[in-house]
C-alpha cells in the first residue's frame, strides 16, 4: 500500500498525510522487536500490533490535524 501511495500522490504528499509526518523506518520495527523480546512484554500474548504511524486511524478520520 505504501508503494501505491507514493506512486500516486508523490513522496512528499504521502509523508505529509501520515499522522507522524514521516515514513516509517527500520528502527521503528527494531524498537518493537526489542520491546517484544524483553521482559517488559511478558504479559503480551497473541496480539496484532499495527505499526503504521497512525495512518489506520487517519484513514478513518479519527486523527486530527495535529502531527504527532
The first five atom37 places (N, CA, C, CB, O) and aatype in JSON, in Angstrom:
{
  "aatype": [20, 20, 20, 20, 20, 20, 20, 20, 20, 20, 20, 20, 20, 20, 20, 20, 20, 20, 20, 20, 20, 20, 20, 20, 20, 20, 20, 20, 20, 20, 20, 20, 20, 20, 20, 20, 20, 20, 20, 20, 20, 20, 20, 20, 20, 20, 20, 20, 20, 20, 20, 20, 20, 20, 20, 20, 20, 20, 20, 20, 20, 20, 20, 20, 20, 20, 20, 20],
  "atom_mask": [
    [1, 1, 1, 1, 1],
    [1, 1, 1, 1, 1],
    [1, 1, 1, 1, 1],
    [1, 1, 1, 1, 1],
    [1, 1, 1, 1, 1],
    [1, 1, 1, 1, 1],
    [1, 1, 1, 1, 1],
    [1, 1, 1, 1, 1],
    [1, 1, 1, 1, 1],
    [1, 1, 1, 1, 1],
    [1, 1, 1, 1, 1],
    [1, 1, 1, 1, 1],
    [1, 1, 1, 1, 1],
    [1, 1, 1, 1, 1],
    [1, 1, 1, 1, 1],
    [1, 1, 1, 1, 1],
    [1, 1, 1, 1, 1],
    [1, 1, 1, 1, 1],
    [1, 1, 1, 1, 1],
    [1, 1, 1, 1, 1],
    [1, 1, 1, 1, 1],
    [1, 1, 1, 1, 1],
    [1, 1, 1, 1, 1],
    [1, 1, 1, 1, 1],
    [1, 1, 1, 1, 1],
    [1, 1, 1, 1, 1],
    [1, 1, 1, 1, 1],
    [1, 1, 1, 1, 1],
    [1, 1, 1, 1, 1],
    [1, 1, 1, 1, 1],
    [1, 1, 1, 1, 1],
    [1, 1, 1, 1, 1],
    [1, 1, 1, 1, 1],
    [1, 1, 1, 1, 1],
    [1, 1, 1, 1, 1],
    [1, 1, 1, 1, 1],
    [1, 1, 1, 1, 1],
    [1, 1, 1, 1, 1],
    [1, 1, 1, 1, 1],
    [1, 1, 1, 1, 1],
    [1, 1, 1, 1, 1],
    [1, 1, 1, 1, 1],
    [1, 1, 1, 1, 1],
    [1, 1, 1, 1, 1],
    [1, 1, 1, 1, 1],
    [1, 1, 1, 1, 1],
    [1, 1, 1, 1, 1],
    [1, 1, 1, 1, 1],
    [1, 1, 1, 1, 1],
    [1, 1, 1, 1, 1],
    [1, 1, 1, 1, 1],
    [1, 1, 1, 1, 1],
    [1, 1, 1, 1, 1],
    [1, 1, 1, 1, 1],
    [1, 1, 1, 1, 1],
    [1, 1, 1, 1, 1],
    [1, 1, 1, 1, 1],
    [1, 1, 1, 1, 1],
    [1, 1, 1, 1, 1],
    [1, 1, 1, 1, 1],
    [1, 1, 1, 1, 1],
    [1, 1, 1, 1, 1],
    [1, 1, 1, 1, 1],
    [1, 1, 1, 1, 1],
    [1, 1, 1, 1, 1],
    [1, 1, 1, 1, 1],
    [1, 1, 1, 1, 1],
    [1, 1, 1, 1, 1]
  ],
  "atom_positions": [
    [[0.82, -1.19, 0.0], [0.0, 0.0, 0.0], [0.86, 1.25, 0.0], [-0.93, 0.0, 1.19], [0.49, 2.24, -0.64]],
    [[1.98, 1.23, 0.7], [2.85, 2.41, 0.73], [3.38, 2.74, -0.65], [4.0, 2.19, 1.7], [3.37, 3.9, -1.05]],
    [[3.85, 1.75, -1.38], [4.39, 1.98, -2.73], [3.31, 2.58, -3.63], [4.93, 0.67, -3.33], [3.61, 3.46, -4.44]],
    [[2.08, 2.11, -3.51], [0.98, 2.66, -4.3], [0.74, 4.12, -3.93], [-0.3, 1.83, -4.09], [0.57, 4.96, -4.82]],
    [[0.73, 4.43, -2.66], [0.52, 5.81, -2.22], [1.6, 6.75, -2.69], [0.43, 5.86, -0.71], [1.33, 7.88, -3.09]],
    [[2.84, 6.28, -2.66], [3.95, 7.11, -3.11], [3.86, 7.35, -4.61], [5.3, 6.46, -2.75], [4.1, 8.46, -5.08]],
    [[3.52, 6.3, -5.36], [3.43, 6.46, -6.83], [2.29, 7.39, -7.22], [3.23, 5.09, -7.49], [2.44, 8.18, -8.15]],
    [[1.17, 7.31, -6.55], [0.01, 8.1, -6.96], [0.02, 9.51, -6.39], [-1.25, 7.41, -6.53], [-0.39, 10.45, -7.08]],
    [[0.48, 9.7, -5.17], [0.42, 11.02, -4.54], [1.76, 11.74, -4.54], [-0.06, 10.88, -3.12], [1.79, 12.97, -4.43]],
    [[2.84, 11.02, -4.67], [4.16, 11.64, -4.56], [4.7, 11.46, -3.15], [4.11, 13.13, -4.93], [3.93, 11.39, -2.19]],
    [[6.0, 11.37, -3.03], [6.62, 11.07, -1.74], [6.33, 12.14, -0.69], [8.12, 10.94, -1.92], [6.02, 11.8, 0.46]],
    [[6.43, 13.41, -1.05], [6.21, 14.47, -0.06], [4.75, 14.51, 0.4], [6.61, 15.83, -0.65], [4.48, 14.65, 1.59]],
    [[3.83, 14.39, -0.54], [2.41, 14.41, -0.19], [2.05, 13.2, 0.66], [1.55, 14.44, -1.45], [1.25, 13.32, 1.59]],
    [[2.62, 12.04, 0.35], [2.32, 10.85, 1.12], [2.82, 11.0, 2.56], [2.95, 9.6, 0.46], [2.1, 10.67, 3.5]],
    [[4.05, 11.49, 2.73], [4.6, 11.67, 4.08], [3.83, 12.74, 4.84], [6.09, 12.05, 4.0], [3.63, 12.61, 6.05]],
    [[3.39, 13.78, 4.16], [2.64, 14.85, 4.82], [1.29, 14.36, 5.33], [2.43, 16.01, 3.86], [0.77, 14.9, 6.31]],
    [[0.73, 13.34, 4.71], [-0.56, 12.8, 5.14], [-0.44, 11.78, 6.26], [-1.26, 12.18, 3.98], [-1.45, 11.33, 6.8]],
    [[0.78, 11.4, 6.61], [0.98, 10.49, 7.73], [0.83, 11.29, 9.02], [2.38, 9.8, 7.66], [1.35, 12.41, 9.1]],
    [[0.14, 10.78, 10.04], [0.0, 11.5, 11.3], [1.34, 11.85, 11.94], [-0.82, 10.68, 12.26], [1.44, 12.86, 12.64]],
    [[2.36, 11.03, 11.73], [3.68, 11.32, 12.28], [4.46, 12.28, 11.4], [4.46, 10.04, 12.48], [5.49, 12.81, 11.83]],
    [[4.01, 12.51, 10.16], [4.67, 13.42, 9.25], [5.91, 12.86, 8.59], [5.03, 14.65, 9.97], [6.7, 13.6, 8.0]],
    [[6.1, 11.56, 8.68], [7.29, 10.93, 8.09], [6.98, 9.49, 7.72], [8.48, 11.0, 9.07], [5.97, 8.92, 8.13]],
    [[7.89, 8.92, 6.95], [7.8, 7.5, 6.64], [8.23, 6.69, 7.85], [8.68, 7.14, 5.41], [8.92, 7.19, 8.73]],
    [[7.81, 5.44, 7.88], [8.32, 4.54, 8.89], [9.76, 4.17, 8.58], [7.45, 3.28, 8.98], [10.18, 4.21, 7.42]],
    [[10.52, 3.81, 9.61], [11.92, 3.46, 9.45], [12.16, 2.07, 10.04], [12.85, 4.51, 10.13], [11.36, 1.57, 10.83]],
    [[13.26, 1.48, 9.65], [13.61, 0.15, 10.18], [13.74, 0.2, 11.7], [14.92, -0.36, 9.55], [13.44, -0.78, 12.38]],
    [[14.18, 1.33, 12.24], [14.33, 1.45, 13.69], [12.98, 1.38, 14.41], [15.04, 2.76, 14.05], [12.92, 0.99, 15.57]],
    [[11.9, 1.77, 13.72], [10.56, 1.64, 14.32], [10.24, 0.17, 14.56], [9.49, 2.29, 13.42], [9.74, -0.2, 15.62]],
    [[10.51, -0.64, 13.58], [10.27, -2.09, 13.71], [11.24, -2.69, 14.72], [10.39, -2.8, 12.34], [10.88, -3.56, 15.5]],
    [[12.5, -2.21, 14.68], [13.51, -2.7, 15.62], [13.13, -2.42, 17.06], [14.85, -2.08, 15.32], [13.35, -3.25, 17.94]],
    [[12.56, -1.22, 17.3], [12.13, -0.88, 18.66], [11.02, -1.79, 19.15], [11.67, 0.55, 18.71], [11.01, -2.19, 20.31]],
    [[10.08, -2.11, 18.26], [9.0, -3.02, 18.63], [9.56, -4.42, 18.9], [7.93, -3.07, 17.52], [9.17, -5.07, 19.86]],
    [[10.46, -4.87, 18.04], [11.06, -6.2, 18.22], [11.83, -6.27, 19.54], [12.0, -6.55, 17.04], [11.77, -7.27, 20.25]],
    [[12.55, -5.21, 19.86], [13.3, -5.17, 21.12], [12.36, -5.22, 22.31], [14.17, -3.9, 21.19], [12.6, -5.95, 23.27]],
    [[11.28, -4.45, 22.24], [10.3, -4.47, 23.32], [9.67, -5.86, 23.48], [9.2, -3.43, 23.06], [9.57, -6.37, 24.59]],
    [[9.26, -6.46, 22.36], [8.59, -7.76, 22.44], [9.53, -8.87, 22.92], [8.02, -8.13, 21.09], [9.06, -9.88, 23.45]],
    [[10.82, -8.69, 22.73], [11.77, -9.72, 23.19], [12.28, -9.43, 24.6], [12.95, -9.81, 22.23], [13.11, -10.18, 25.11]],
    [[11.79, -8.37, 25.22], [12.24, -8.01, 26.57], [11.25, -8.52, 27.62], [12.4, -6.49, 26.69], [10.12, -8.88, 27.29]],
    [[11.68, -8.56, 28.87], [10.77, -8.97, 29.95], [9.57, -8.03, 30.12], [11.53, -9.04, 31.25], [8.56, -8.42, 30.69]],
    [[9.67, -6.8, 29.62], [8.57, -5.84, 29.74], [7.32, -6.3, 29.01], [9.0, -4.48, 29.22], [6.21, -5.86, 29.33]],
    [[7.48, -7.17, 28.03], [6.32, -7.64, 27.27], [5.86, -9.03, 27.7], [6.65, -7.66, 25.79], [5.16, -9.71, 26.95]],
    [[6.24, -9.44, 28.88], [5.94, -10.79, 29.34], [4.45, -11.1, 29.38], [6.52, -11.0, 30.71], [4.06, -12.27, 29.3]],
    [[3.62, -10.1, 29.51], [2.18, -10.34, 29.63], [1.43, -10.15, 28.31], [1.59, -9.42, 30.69], [0.2, -10.21, 28.28]],
    [[2.15, -9.91, 27.23], [1.54, -9.74, 25.91], [1.52, -11.08, 25.2], [2.31, -8.68, 25.07], [2.56, -11.72, 25.02]],
    [[0.33, -11.51, 24.8], [0.19, -12.79, 24.09], [-0.81, -12.65, 22.96], [-0.24, -13.91, 25.05], [-1.86, -12.01, 23.12]],
    [[-0.5, -13.22, 21.83], [-1.44, -13.35, 20.72], [-2.1, -12.09, 20.24], [-2.47, -14.28, 21.09], [-3.32, -12.06, 20.08]],
    [[-1.35, -11.04, 20.02], [-1.92, -9.79, 19.56], [-1.43, -9.43, 18.17], [-1.58, -8.68, 20.52], [-0.39, -9.9, 17.71]],
    [[-2.2, -8.59, 17.5], [-1.79, -7.99, 16.24], [-1.38, -6.56, 16.58], [-2.94, -8.04, 15.13], [-2.2, -5.78, 17.08]],
    [[-0.15, -6.23, 16.31], [0.32, -4.88, 16.6], [0.48, -4.15, 15.28], [1.68, -4.91, 17.4], [1.25, -4.56, 14.41]],
    [[-0.26, -3.07, 15.12], [-0.23, -2.28, 13.89], [0.84, -1.21, 14.05], [-1.64, -1.64, 13.58], [0.77, -0.37, 14.94]],
    [[1.82, -1.27, 13.19], [2.95, -0.34, 13.24], [2.91, 0.5, 11.97], [4.32, -1.1, 13.39], [3.68, 0.27, 11.04]],
    [[2.0, 1.48, 11.95], [1.8, 2.25, 10.72], [1.84, 3.77, 10.95], [0.47, 1.88, 10.09], [1.46, 4.53, 10.06]],
    [[2.3, 4.19, 12.1], [2.4, 5.62, 12.36], [1.07, 6.32, 12.52], [3.16, 6.27, 11.27], [1.01, 7.55, 12.46]],
    [[0.01, 5.58, 12.71], [-1.32, 6.16, 12.89], [-2.13, 6.32, 11.62], [-1.18, 7.48, 13.52], [-3.23, 6.86, 11.66]],
    [[-1.61, 5.84, 10.49], [-2.34, 6.05, 9.24], [-3.66, 5.27, 9.19], [-1.48, 5.65, 8.06], [-4.57, 5.66, 8.46]],
    [[-3.77, 4.2, 9.96], [-5.04, 3.46, 10.02], [-6.14, 4.37, 10.56], [-4.9, 2.19, 10.9], [-7.26, 4.39, 10.03]],
    [[-5.82, 5.11, 11.61], [-6.82, 6.0, 12.2], [-7.02, 7.25, 11.36], [-6.41, 6.38, 13.62], [-8.12, 7.81, 11.34]],
    [[-5.99, 7.69, 10.67], [-6.11, 8.82, 9.78], [-7.08, 8.5, 8.65], [-4.73, 9.21, 9.21], [-7.89, 9.36, 8.26]],
    [[-7.02, 7.3, 8.12], [-7.92, 6.88, 7.05], [-9.37, 6.82, 7.52], [-7.49, 5.52, 6.5], [-10.3, 6.98, 6.73]],
    [[-9.57, 6.58, 8.82], [-10.92, 6.51, 9.38], [-11.4, 7.87, 9.87], [-10.96, 5.5, 10.52], [-12.52, 7.98, 10.38]],
    [[-10.57, 8.9, 9.73], [-10.95, 10.24, 10.16], [-10.85, 10.47, 11.65], [-12.32, 10.52, 9.73], [-11.41, 11.44, 12.16]],
    [[-10.16, 9.59, 12.38], [-10.07, 9.71, 13.82], [-8.89, 10.55, 14.29], [-9.99, 8.35, 14.43], [-8.8, 10.87, 15.47]],
    [[-7.99, 10.91, 13.39], [-6.82, 11.7, 13.75], [-7.05, 13.14, 13.36], [-5.54, 11.15, 13.06], [-7.48, 13.44, 12.24]],
    [[-6.77, 14.04, 14.27], [-6.93, 15.46, 13.98], [-5.82, 15.99, 13.09], [-6.98, 16.25, 15.27], [-5.02, 15.22, 12.56]],
    [[-5.78, 17.28, 12.94], [-4.79, 17.9, 12.07], [-3.43, 18.08, 12.75], [-5.29, 19.24, 11.59], [-2.46, 18.46, 12.09]],
    [[-3.34, 17.82, 14.04], [-2.08, 17.97, 14.76], [-1.19, 16.78, 14.48], [-2.32, 18.12, 16.27], [-1.6, 15.63, 14.63]],
    [[0.05, 17.06, 14.09], [1.02, 15.98, 13.83], [1.56, 15.46, 15.15], [2.17, 16.47, 12.93], [1.73, 16.23, 16.1]],
    [[1.82, 14.18, 15.2], [2.38, 13.57, 16.41], [3.84, 13.88, 16.55], [2.18, 12.07, 16.4], [4.47, 13.44, 17.51]]
  ]
}
